[in-house]
Amino acid sequence: MAEASDREFDYLRNRALKAKSRSPIERVANFLLAIASINASEGRDPLIVTGNVSSGDVAERLDMSIDTLADALLSLRQGGLIDVSDHVLRIRNIAGLESMAANGPAQSCQREAVRHFSR
């Protein structure tokens, strides 16, 4: 079972990193979705990411600096997609995170604005 999770994580991480043209926010969103998927497959809460990996390790895996990782996490937090406290990250809006991962911040913000003003 652990090997299958490792393969799935590698696949999802590689998908998140496949294009250098992806923004740091897109790469972080994809990474968090990969963790959520693995958590769900292992029977854990997919919306909770615990601090069993250091920021340095995550930044290295995503090929970015710790400062860039921090900026991306701050943007996701300010967008209401995640909450961060101590050693726990909670995904608050998985659909929004999926949209951010697929389309990047500009298109996701445009879609939210259209939804907001069309009410």
Secondary structure by P-SEA (a helix, b strand, c coil): caaaaaaaaaaaaaaaaccccccaaaaaaaaaaaaaaaaaaaccccccccccccaaaaaaaacccaaaaaaaaaaaaaaccccccccbbbbccaaaaaaaacccaaaaaaaaaaaaaac
